[in-house]
Amino acid sequence: MDPTALLLSRLQFAFTISFHIIFPAFTIGLAAWLTVLEAMHQYSGRPVYRTLFEFWLKIFGVAFGMGVVSGVVMAFQFGTNWSVLSKMSGPIQGPLLSYETFTAFMLEAGFFGILIFGRPRVPPWFYLFSTAMVAVGTTLSAFWIMVNNSWMQVPTGYVLQNGQFVPNDWVQIIFNRVVWVRFPHMLLASYLTGAFCVAATGAWYLLRRTYRAEAHVMLRMGLALAAVLLPVQLFIGHLVGDYVHDYQPAKFAAIEARWHDEQPASEVLIAIPDSSTESNRYAISIPVLGSIIASMSLSSKEVGLTSFAPQDRPPVAIPFFAFRIMVGCGFVMLGLAWLGTWLGLKHRLERSRVLLWGIFLSFPLPWIGILTGWYTAEVGRQPWTIYGVLRTADAVTPFLTASAAMTSLILFVAVYAFIFSFGTYYIYRLLRAGPAGLGGKPLHVPVPNRPMSLADKMPAIAEAGE
Protein backbone atom coordinates (compact mmCIF):
# COMPACT_ATOMS: atom_id res chain seq x y z
CA MET A 1 0.00 0.00 0.00
CA ASP A 2 1.42 3.36 -1.11
CA PRO A 3 0.90 5.90 1.72
CA THR A 4 0.75 8.76 -0.78
CA ALA A 5 -1.98 6.95 -2.73
CA LEU A 6 -3.85 6.40 0.55
CA LEU A 7 -3.64 10.10 1.43
CA LEU A 8 -4.77 11.18 -2.03
CA SER A 9 -7.65 8.69 -1.95
CA ARG A 10 -8.79 10.03 1.40
CA LEU A 11 -8.57 13.62 0.11
CA GLN A 12 -10.55 12.64 -2.98
CA PHE A 13 -13.31 11.01 -0.95
CA ALA A 14 -13.44 13.96 1.44
CA PHE A 15 -13.73 16.36 -1.50
CA THR A 16 -16.41 14.40 -3.36
CA ILE A 17 -18.61 13.72 -0.34
CA SER A 18 -18.29 17.35 0.80
CA PHE A 19 -19.41 18.51 -2.62
CA HIS A 20 -22.20 15.98 -3.01
CA ILE A 21 -23.79 16.41 0.41
CA ILE A 22 -24.55 20.08 -0.32
CA PHE A 23 -27.29 19.12 -2.78
CA PRO A 24 -29.17 16.32 -0.95
CA ALA A 25 -29.17 18.42 2.22
CA PHE A 26 -30.79 21.25 0.27
CA THR A 27 -33.28 19.19 -1.75
CA ILE A 28 -34.53 17.17 1.25
CA GLY A 29 -35.56 20.37 3.01
CA LEU A 30 -36.81 21.98 -0.19
CA ALA A 31 -39.03 19.00 -1.10
CA ALA A 32 -40.74 19.28 2.27
CA TRP A 33 -41.15 23.06 1.73
CA LEU A 34 -42.75 22.44 -1.68
CA THR A 35 -45.23 20.02 -0.09
CA VAL A 36 -46.21 22.61 2.49
CA LEU A 37 -46.62 25.30 -0.17
CA GLU A 38 -48.83 23.12 -2.38
CA ALA A 39 -50.97 22.07 0.59
CA MET A 40 -51.41 25.66 1.73
CA HIS A 41 -52.29 26.78 -1.80
CA GLN A 42 -54.94 24.09 -2.17
CA TYR A 43 -56.32 24.81 1.31
CA SER A 44 -56.35 28.62 1.17
CA GLY A 45 -56.41 29.37 -2.54
CA ARG A 46 -53.92 32.21 -2.05
CA PRO A 47 -51.95 32.81 -5.28
CA VAL A 48 -48.75 33.65 -3.39
CA TYR A 49 -48.29 30.00 -2.40
CA ARG A 50 -48.66 28.83 -5.99
CA THR A 51 -46.22 31.47 -7.18
CA LEU A 52 -43.65 30.42 -4.59
CA PHE A 53 -44.19 26.75 -5.44
CA GLU A 54 -43.46 27.30 -9.13
CA PHE A 55 -40.44 29.42 -8.25
CA TRP A 56 -38.83 26.94 -5.84
CA LEU A 57 -39.72 23.95 -8.03
CA LYS A 58 -37.28 25.21 -10.68
CA ILE A 59 -34.53 25.61 -8.10
CA PHE A 60 -35.30 22.16 -6.70
CA GLY A 61 -35.02 20.67 -10.19
CA VAL A 62 -31.56 22.14 -10.78
CA ALA A 63 -30.26 21.17 -7.33
CA PHE A 64 -31.75 17.68 -7.64
CA GLY A 65 -30.01 17.16 -10.99
CA MET A 66 -26.69 18.34 -9.60
CA GLY A 67 -27.04 15.97 -6.66
CA VAL A 68 -27.76 12.99 -8.92
CA VAL A 69 -24.84 13.71 -11.24
CA SER A 70 -22.34 14.28 -8.43
CA GLY A 71 -23.57 11.18 -6.59
CA VAL A 72 -23.24 8.89 -9.60
CA VAL A 73 -19.73 10.12 -10.35
CA MET A 74 -18.76 9.82 -6.69
CA ALA A 75 -19.66 6.13 -6.60
CA PHE A 76 -16.96 5.24 -9.15
CA GLN A 77 -14.20 5.68 -6.59
CA PHE A 78 -15.44 2.73 -4.52
CA GLY A 79 -14.15 0.50 -7.28
CA THR A 80 -11.08 2.49 -8.27
CA ASN A 81 -9.71 3.60 -4.90
CA TRP A 82 -11.42 1.43 -2.27
CA SER A 83 -11.69 -2.01 -3.84
CA VAL A 84 -10.90 -3.87 -0.61
CA LEU A 85 -13.69 -2.04 1.19
CA SER A 86 -16.06 -2.79 -1.69
CA LYS A 87 -15.15 -6.47 -1.72
CA MET A 88 -15.36 -6.97 2.05
CA SER A 89 -18.48 -4.91 2.75
CA GLY A 90 -20.27 -5.48 -0.56
CA PRO A 91 -22.71 -8.10 0.81
CA ILE A 92 -24.06 -5.45 3.20
CA GLN A 93 -23.45 -2.09 1.57
CA GLY A 94 -24.44 -3.25 -1.92
CA PRO A 95 -28.01 -4.19 -0.93
CA LEU A 96 -28.41 -1.04 1.16
CA LEU A 97 -27.49 1.14 -1.81
CA SER A 98 -29.83 -0.93 -3.97
CA TYR A 99 -32.67 -0.32 -1.53
CA GLU A 100 -32.05 3.39 -1.94
CA THR A 101 -32.35 3.02 -5.72
CA PHE A 102 -35.52 0.89 -5.63
CA THR A 103 -37.32 3.08 -3.08
CA ALA A 104 -35.98 6.63 -2.99
CA PHE A 105 -34.90 7.11 -6.61
CA MET A 106 -38.07 5.48 -7.93
CA LEU A 107 -40.29 7.88 -5.96
CA GLU A 108 -38.18 10.93 -6.71
CA ALA A 109 -37.80 10.36 -10.43
CA GLY A 110 -41.34 9.15 -11.09
CA PHE A 111 -43.26 11.76 -9.17
CA PHE A 112 -40.90 14.62 -10.02
CA GLY A 113 -41.97 14.15 -13.63
CA ILE A 114 -45.56 14.77 -12.52
CA LEU A 115 -44.48 17.96 -10.73
CA ILE A 116 -42.91 19.29 -13.93
CA PHE A 117 -45.42 18.15 -16.54
CA GLY A 118 -48.51 16.99 -14.71
CA ARG A 119 -50.31 19.93 -13.11
CA PRO A 120 -52.73 20.49 -16.01
CA ARG A 121 -53.13 16.72 -16.49
CA VAL A 122 -53.85 15.34 -13.00
CA PRO A 123 -56.35 16.24 -10.25
CA PRO A 124 -55.10 18.71 -7.57
CA TRP A 125 -55.16 16.05 -4.87
CA PHE A 126 -52.90 13.80 -6.92
CA TYR A 127 -50.52 16.66 -7.63
CA LEU A 128 -50.25 17.27 -3.87
CA PHE A 129 -49.75 13.53 -3.36
CA SER A 130 -46.97 13.56 -5.97
CA THR A 131 -45.26 16.45 -4.22
CA ALA A 132 -45.40 14.56 -0.94
CA MET A 133 -44.01 11.43 -2.61
CA VAL A 134 -41.00 13.39 -3.87
CA ALA A 135 -40.43 14.55 -0.28
CA VAL A 136 -40.79 10.96 0.96
CA GLY A 137 -38.31 9.83 -1.69
CA THR A 138 -35.67 12.34 -0.63
CA THR A 139 -36.22 11.29 2.99
CA LEU A 140 -35.83 7.60 2.15
CA SER A 141 -32.62 8.39 0.30
CA ALA A 142 -31.23 9.99 3.46
CA PHE A 143 -32.45 7.04 5.53
CA TRP A 144 -30.64 4.37 3.50
CA ILE A 145 -27.45 6.39 3.34
CA MET A 146 -27.56 6.87 7.11
CA VAL A 147 -28.19 3.15 7.64
CA ASN A 148 -25.16 2.42 5.47
CA ASN A 149 -22.90 4.92 7.22
CA SER A 150 -24.16 3.99 10.69
CA TRP A 151 -23.26 0.37 10.02
CA MET A 152 -19.71 1.53 9.24
CA GLN A 153 -19.72 3.51 12.49
CA VAL A 154 -21.16 0.70 14.65
CA PRO A 155 -21.07 -2.57 12.67
CA THR A 156 -23.66 -5.12 13.76
CA GLY A 157 -25.71 -7.98 12.37
CA TYR A 158 -22.90 -9.62 10.39
CA VAL A 159 -20.45 -12.50 10.39
CA LEU A 160 -17.04 -12.66 8.73
CA GLN A 161 -16.96 -15.36 6.04
CA ASN A 162 -14.21 -15.85 3.48
CA GLY A 163 -12.89 -12.36 4.05
CA GLN A 164 -16.29 -10.69 3.64
CA PHE A 165 -18.78 -9.12 6.03
CA VAL A 166 -21.89 -11.20 5.43
CA PRO A 167 -25.24 -10.12 6.90
CA ASN A 168 -26.88 -12.54 9.32
CA ASP A 169 -29.46 -10.16 10.79
CA TRP A 170 -30.87 -7.40 8.59
CA VAL A 171 -33.09 -6.23 11.43
CA GLN A 172 -30.02 -5.39 13.49
CA ILE A 173 -28.40 -3.63 10.53
CA ILE A 174 -31.41 -1.53 9.52
CA PHE A 175 -32.87 -0.93 12.97
CA ASN A 176 -29.59 -0.39 14.75
CA ARG A 177 -30.43 2.09 17.50
CA VAL A 178 -27.56 4.30 16.31
CA VAL A 179 -29.50 4.89 13.08
CA TRP A 180 -32.45 6.27 15.00
CA VAL A 181 -30.46 9.15 16.44
CA ARG A 182 -28.20 9.83 13.44
CA PHE A 183 -30.97 9.75 10.82
CA PRO A 184 -33.21 12.32 12.61
CA HIS A 185 -30.12 14.46 13.18
CA MET A 186 -29.37 14.52 9.44
CA LEU A 187 -33.02 14.96 8.49
CA LEU A 188 -33.46 17.95 10.79
CA ALA A 189 -30.22 19.43 9.46
CA SER A 190 -31.65 19.20 5.95
CA TYR A 191 -34.92 20.85 7.00
CA LEU A 192 -32.94 23.64 8.64
CA THR A 193 -30.91 24.06 5.46
CA GLY A 194 -34.08 24.53 3.47
CA ALA A 195 -35.59 26.83 6.10
CA PHE A 196 -32.60 29.15 6.24
CA CYS A 197 -32.15 29.25 2.47
CA VAL A 198 -35.82 30.21 2.07
CA ALA A 199 -35.62 32.79 4.87
CA ALA A 200 -32.36 34.23 3.48
CA THR A 201 -33.96 34.56 0.04
CA GLY A 202 -36.91 36.41 1.57
CA ALA A 203 -34.54 38.72 3.46
CA TRP A 204 -32.61 39.39 0.23
CA TYR A 205 -35.76 40.41 -1.62
CA LEU A 206 -36.84 42.71 1.21
CA LEU A 207 -33.41 44.34 1.23
CA ARG A 208 -33.77 44.88 -2.53
CA ARG A 209 -37.41 45.99 -2.06
CA THR A 210 -38.71 43.48 -4.58
CA TYR A 211 -41.36 40.73 -4.41
CA ARG A 212 -42.49 41.93 -1.00
CA ALA A 213 -45.52 39.64 -0.67
CA GLU A 214 -43.53 36.52 -1.51
CA ALA A 215 -40.58 37.69 0.60
CA HIS A 216 -42.74 38.08 3.70
CA VAL A 217 -44.05 34.53 3.34
CA MET A 218 -40.58 33.07 2.79
CA LEU A 219 -38.98 35.01 5.63
CA ARG A 220 -41.61 34.33 8.27
CA MET A 221 -42.22 30.68 7.41
CA GLY A 222 -38.51 29.90 7.18
CA LEU A 223 -37.67 31.56 10.48
CA ALA A 224 -40.67 30.03 12.27
CA LEU A 225 -39.73 26.53 11.18
CA ALA A 226 -36.10 27.06 12.19
CA ALA A 227 -37.15 28.49 15.57
CA VAL A 228 -39.08 25.29 16.32
CA LEU A 229 -36.61 22.77 14.86
CA LEU A 230 -33.33 24.12 16.24
CA PRO A 231 -34.01 23.27 19.93
CA VAL A 232 -35.07 19.78 18.82
CA GLN A 233 -31.91 19.48 16.74
CA LEU A 234 -29.74 20.44 19.71
CA PHE A 235 -31.41 17.72 21.79
CA ILE A 236 -31.01 15.10 19.05
CA GLY A 237 -27.38 16.19 18.71
CA HIS A 238 -26.87 15.44 22.38
CA LEU A 239 -28.27 11.93 21.81
CA VAL A 240 -25.78 11.48 18.95
CA GLY A 241 -23.06 12.47 21.40
CA ASP A 242 -24.30 9.77 23.78
CA TYR A 243 -23.84 7.09 21.10
CA VAL A 244 -20.31 8.36 20.36
CA HIS A 245 -19.54 8.29 24.09
CA ASP A 246 -20.78 4.71 24.45
CA TYR A 247 -19.54 3.14 21.19
CA GLN A 248 -16.57 5.25 20.07
CA PRO A 249 -14.80 6.50 23.20
CA ALA A 250 -11.60 7.43 21.32
CA LYS A 251 -13.59 9.71 19.00
CA PHE A 252 -15.36 11.25 21.99
CA ALA A 253 -12.03 11.95 23.68
CA ALA A 254 -10.72 13.56 20.47
CA ILE A 255 -13.79 15.78 20.18
CA GLU A 256 -13.22 16.91 23.75
CA ALA A 257 -9.42 17.12 23.34
CA ARG A 258 -9.20 15.07 26.53
CA TRP A 259 -5.75 13.53 26.66
CA HIS A 260 -5.83 11.87 30.08
CA ASP A 261 -8.51 10.19 32.16
CA GLU A 262 -10.33 12.70 34.36
CA GLN A 263 -12.69 12.30 37.29
CA PRO A 264 -14.68 14.47 37.29
CA ALA A 265 -13.93 15.68 33.78
CA SER A 266 -13.68 19.31 32.72
CA GLU A 267 -15.09 20.64 29.46
CA VAL A 268 -12.55 22.26 27.15
CA LEU A 269 -14.34 25.16 25.49
CA ILE A 270 -11.45 26.17 23.26
CA ALA A 271 -7.79 25.26 23.03
CA ILE A 272 -5.05 24.33 20.60
CA PRO A 273 -4.54 20.55 20.86
CA ASP A 274 -0.89 19.51 20.68
CA SER A 275 -0.43 15.85 19.81
CA SER A 276 3.32 15.98 20.26
CA THR A 277 3.01 16.79 23.97
CA GLU A 278 -0.42 15.16 24.46
CA SER A 279 -1.74 18.37 25.96
CA ASN A 280 -3.74 21.49 25.10
CA ARG A 281 -2.29 24.95 24.74
CA TYR A 282 -4.18 28.07 25.80
CA ALA A 283 -7.07 25.94 27.05
CA ILE A 284 -10.19 27.52 28.48
CA SER A 285 -12.03 24.87 30.49
CA ILE A 286 -14.98 24.56 32.86
CA PRO A 287 -14.50 22.05 35.68
CA VAL A 288 -16.99 19.16 36.06
CA LEU A 289 -18.99 20.22 32.99
CA GLY A 290 -17.33 17.48 30.91
CA SER A 291 -18.75 14.77 33.19
CA ILE A 292 -22.20 16.38 33.13
CA ILE A 293 -22.28 16.51 29.33
CA ALA A 294 -20.83 13.03 28.84
CA SER A 295 -22.60 11.04 31.55
CA MET A 296 -25.07 13.40 33.25
CA SER A 297 -23.02 12.96 36.39
CA LEU A 298 -21.03 15.25 38.66
CA SER A 299 -18.38 12.65 39.35
CA SER A 300 -18.06 10.29 36.38
CA LYS A 301 -14.66 9.21 35.14
CA GLU A 302 -14.15 10.07 31.47
CA VAL A 303 -11.54 8.33 29.36
CA GLY A 304 -8.65 10.18 27.73
CA LEU A 305 -6.76 9.55 24.50
CA THR A 306 -3.70 8.16 26.28
CA SER A 307 -5.83 5.18 27.30
CA PHE A 308 -5.68 4.06 23.65
CA ALA A 309 -2.67 2.87 21.71
CA PRO A 310 -1.24 5.62 19.48
CA GLN A 311 -2.12 3.69 16.33
CA ASP A 312 -5.78 3.51 17.45
CA ARG A 313 -6.26 7.21 18.10
CA PRO A 314 -8.01 9.54 15.65
CA PRO A 315 -6.55 12.94 14.73
CA VAL A 316 -7.55 15.48 17.36
CA ALA A 317 -7.49 18.93 15.79
CA ILE A 318 -10.06 18.33 13.04
CA PRO A 319 -12.86 16.77 15.14
CA PHE A 320 -12.13 19.17 18.01
CA PHE A 321 -12.48 22.35 15.94
CA ALA A 322 -15.09 21.00 13.52
CA PHE A 323 -17.41 20.07 16.37
CA ARG A 324 -17.17 23.54 17.87
CA ILE A 325 -17.80 25.21 14.53
CA MET A 326 -20.89 23.03 14.08
CA VAL A 327 -22.25 23.91 17.52
CA GLY A 328 -21.42 27.58 16.97
CA CYS A 329 -23.38 27.61 13.71
CA GLY A 330 -26.32 26.04 15.51
CA PHE A 331 -26.43 28.68 18.22
CA VAL A 332 -26.05 31.55 15.73
CA MET A 333 -28.95 30.17 13.71
CA LEU A 334 -30.98 29.71 16.89
CA GLY A 335 -30.44 33.35 17.87
CA LEU A 336 -31.38 34.60 14.40
CA ALA A 337 -34.47 32.38 14.21
CA TRP A 338 -35.80 33.30 17.65
CA LEU A 339 -35.08 37.01 17.29
CA GLY A 340 -36.49 37.13 13.76
CA THR A 341 -39.63 35.23 14.76
CA TRP A 342 -40.21 37.49 17.78
CA LEU A 343 -39.78 40.65 15.70
CA GLY A 344 -42.07 39.15 13.06
CA LEU A 345 -44.80 38.65 15.65
CA LYS A 346 -44.32 42.32 16.61
CA HIS A 347 -44.48 43.33 12.90
CA ARG A 348 -41.05 44.92 13.20
CA LEU A 349 -38.88 42.43 11.33
CA GLU A 350 -39.09 44.14 7.94
CA ARG A 351 -37.89 47.42 9.47
CA SER A 352 -34.74 45.89 10.98
CA ARG A 353 -32.31 46.00 8.08
CA VAL A 354 -29.42 44.89 10.28
CA LEU A 355 -31.25 41.68 11.15
CA LEU A 356 -32.32 41.21 7.54
CA TRP A 357 -28.68 41.42 6.51
CA GLY A 358 -27.80 38.92 9.23
CA ILE A 359 -30.47 36.48 8.01
CA PHE A 360 -29.42 36.91 4.39
CA LEU A 361 -25.75 36.31 5.19
CA SER A 362 -26.63 33.28 7.34
CA PHE A 363 -27.60 31.06 4.39
CA PRO A 364 -24.22 29.19 4.38
CA LEU A 365 -24.45 28.34 8.09
CA PRO A 366 -26.54 25.14 7.75
CA TRP A 367 -24.16 23.77 5.12
CA ILE A 368 -21.14 24.68 7.26
CA GLY A 369 -22.79 22.93 10.20
CA ILE A 370 -23.51 19.81 8.12
CA LEU A 371 -20.01 19.63 6.68
CA THR A 372 -18.26 20.16 10.01
CA GLY A 373 -20.57 17.60 11.60
CA TRP A 374 -19.57 15.04 8.96
CA TYR A 375 -15.90 15.91 9.38
CA THR A 376 -16.31 15.28 13.10
CA ALA A 377 -17.94 11.91 12.48
CA GLU A 378 -15.66 10.67 9.71
CA VAL A 379 -12.27 11.97 10.83
CA GLY A 380 -13.10 10.99 14.40
CA ARG A 381 -13.72 7.41 13.21
CA GLN A 382 -10.13 7.08 12.01
CA PRO A 383 -8.02 4.97 11.78
CA TRP A 384 -11.02 2.79 10.92
CA THR A 385 -13.17 2.65 7.80
CA ILE A 386 -15.50 0.13 9.43
CA TYR A 387 -15.09 0.88 13.10
CA GLY A 388 -13.06 -1.69 14.96
CA VAL A 389 -12.87 -4.25 12.14
CA LEU A 390 -11.34 -2.68 9.00
CA ARG A 391 -8.65 -0.01 9.04
CA THR A 392 -8.61 2.70 6.40
CA ALA A 393 -5.08 1.75 5.37
CA ASP A 394 -6.30 -1.80 4.68
CA ALA A 395 -9.43 -0.70 2.77
CA VAL A 396 -7.66 1.08 -0.08
CA THR A 397 -6.97 -0.64 -3.41
CA PRO A 398 -3.63 -2.40 -2.78
CA PHE A 399 -2.11 -1.82 -6.23
CA LEU A 400 -3.22 1.83 -6.49
CA THR A 401 -0.31 4.13 -7.31
CA ALA A 402 0.13 7.75 -6.28
CA SER A 403 0.06 8.90 -9.91
CA ALA A 404 -3.23 7.09 -10.57
CA ALA A 405 -4.76 8.52 -7.40
CA MET A 406 -3.60 12.01 -8.34
CA THR A 407 -5.07 11.64 -11.83
CA SER A 408 -8.47 10.57 -10.50
CA LEU A 409 -8.42 13.38 -7.92
CA ILE A 410 -7.74 15.97 -10.65
CA LEU A 411 -10.53 14.51 -12.80
CA PHE A 412 -13.01 14.60 -9.93
CA VAL A 413 -12.10 18.19 -9.10
CA ALA A 414 -12.48 19.21 -12.75
CA VAL A 415 -15.84 17.47 -13.23
CA TYR A 416 -17.26 18.78 -9.98
CA ALA A 417 -15.99 22.30 -10.61
CA PHE A 418 -17.75 22.24 -13.99
CA ILE A 419 -21.00 20.99 -12.47
CA PHE A 420 -20.86 23.39 -9.54
CA SER A 421 -19.99 26.46 -11.60
CA PHE A 422 -22.80 26.11 -14.12
CA GLY A 423 -25.36 24.82 -11.62
CA THR A 424 -24.67 27.52 -9.08
CA TYR A 425 -24.74 30.24 -11.72
CA TYR A 426 -28.07 29.01 -13.03
CA ILE A 427 -29.58 28.85 -9.52
CA TYR A 428 -28.33 32.39 -8.94
CA ARG A 429 -30.07 33.53 -12.13
CA LEU A 430 -33.28 31.89 -10.95
CA LEU A 431 -33.02 33.53 -7.54
CA ARG A 432 -32.27 36.91 -9.05
CA ALA A 433 -35.19 36.60 -11.46
CA GLY A 434 -37.40 35.97 -8.46
CA PRO A 435 -40.91 34.57 -8.19
CA ALA A 436 -42.06 36.45 -11.29
CA GLY A 437 -45.20 34.39 -11.91
CA LEU A 438 -48.49 36.30 -11.81
CA GLY A 439 -51.67 35.05 -10.26
CA GLY A 440 -50.10 31.73 -9.35
CA LYS A 441 -49.63 30.75 -12.99
CA PRO A 442 -46.36 29.15 -14.06
CA LEU A 443 -44.06 31.33 -16.07
CA HIS A 444 -43.81 28.80 -18.85
CA VAL A 445 -45.46 25.40 -19.15
CA PRO A 446 -42.90 22.74 -20.09
CA VAL A 447 -43.56 20.34 -22.93
CA PRO A 448 -43.14 16.63 -22.04
CA ASN A 449 -41.20 15.77 -25.20
CA ARG A 450 -38.99 18.84 -24.71
CA PRO A 451 -37.94 18.71 -21.01
CA MET A 452 -35.50 21.60 -21.38
CA SER A 453 -38.42 23.83 -22.39
CA LEU A 454 -38.64 24.49 -18.66
CA ALA A 455 -35.46 26.54 -19.00
CA ASP A 456 -36.10 28.21 -22.35
CA LYS A 457 -37.65 31.35 -20.91
CA MET A 458 -35.31 31.81 -17.95
CA PRO A 459 -32.65 34.09 -19.50
CA ALA A 460 -35.27 36.64 -20.50
CA ILE A 461 -36.97 36.39 -17.12
CA ALA A 462 -33.63 36.82 -15.33
CA GLU A 463 -32.88 39.93 -17.36
CA ALA A 464 -36.30 41.34 -16.54
CA GLY A 465 -35.69 40.64 -12.86
CA GLU A 466 -32.48 42.60 -12.99
Summary of the structure (lengths in Angstrom):
residues: 466
radius of gyration: 23.6
end to end distance: 55.1
largest distance: 69.2
contacts: 1556
relative contact order: 0.14
helix: 73%
strand: 7%
